[in-house]
């Protein structure tokens, strides 16, 4: 799947129209199949279900369609109110987690599909003598499906109300963001431990490619959202070239900036910059498709808002710290490097800039520390988390990064808190951390 296709698919996943349209198309097909069965094999007689005439069929379909479109309007209103509340309380970046929610999209799709299904059936119900060439037609199988669909629609509405009520609870919001972060870290680890991939500290760690590189510049401004590594490997293999992508996913690039370099091989075409640009998708905002730092930013944003003077909710911030600790603990096993090289055939290869451990630590801790240092509860909770992370660190460089963040937290707390008792509590936790280190 190419970068533009990946970007388009992610955009569809973030829309409230895709599943309703898909479900509506399925409903249209189901209505056609049901009426075809009724015309070719009917009329039916279900002993446990009274047979319905044209007037009753129209009443049933009209009532079901009218009720479901009303429920759909209420459901959209509930969803929009929940999204507005989430945006105000946790920040607009968190909306992405809920816009992608399959439960809400599926419920809205059920309402739209059932409404359209009932309209189609209603159009073809005929009573004797309504037109010169018409015969009575009441789709019994279609009516049975409409009745069952109405029951499903009521169940979907009850589920939607329950789901939204659960979704906006602060603990579930933080857990959803934290789970997404952990999943993304696992994907990053899988990418780095591929058998054919090699991590490099810098490009100087490998022999320089022959010749001079050709720079590939962007033709638009925006955030780098997707890198299609599979396509780049195919191009490097086909061209026998070395391709180096010089930007991180999630980085903002301006028009004309060098985003990649190509050391051409003997089969590299003249229009290769366009092919490389086609493997890199830019957009107007960051997404969580491949951007692990954006997921860190989401949790930090929740904590920062919780610690703001207008909210003053340190317990939400402490929940965020717990999930950040879980994410940082997984960095113990994450292979480290600044570049990832993936071979492409016998002579080609692709080089990507990857997020380093120091950058991930700053995304999680460097941005959070100034806010945590303003509240004693958040300060002590973060200090204890750092203490545990230092004790579990697998190498000295990681432990040094964590101690540096602990020092920044201590300095910030001393400047902002000033209460001797609170500072004594912090000193006790820091002393334990020093013993653990």
Secondary structure, 3 states (H helix, E strand, C coil): CCHHHHHHHHHHHCCCCHHHHHHHHHHHHHHHHHHHHHHHHCCCCCCCCCCCCHHHHHHHHHHHHHHHHHHHHHHHHHHHHHHHHHHHHHCHHHHHHHHCCHHHHHHHHHHHHHHHHHHHHHHHCECCCCCCCCCCECCHHHHHHHHHHHHHHHHHHHHHHHHHHHHCCHHHHHHHHHHHHHHHHHHHHHHHCCCCEEEECCHHHCCCCCCCCEEEECCCCEEEEEECHHHHHHHHHHHCCEEEECCCCCCEECCCCEEEEEECCCCCCCCHHHHHHHCEEEECCCCCCCCHHHHHHHHHHHHHHHCCCCCCCHHHHHHHHHHHHHHHHHHHHCCCCCEEEEEECCCEEEEEECCCHHHHHHHHHHHHHHHHCCCHHHHHHHHHHHHHHHHHCCCHHHHHHHHHHHHHHHHHHHHHCCCHHHHHHHHHHHHHHHHHC
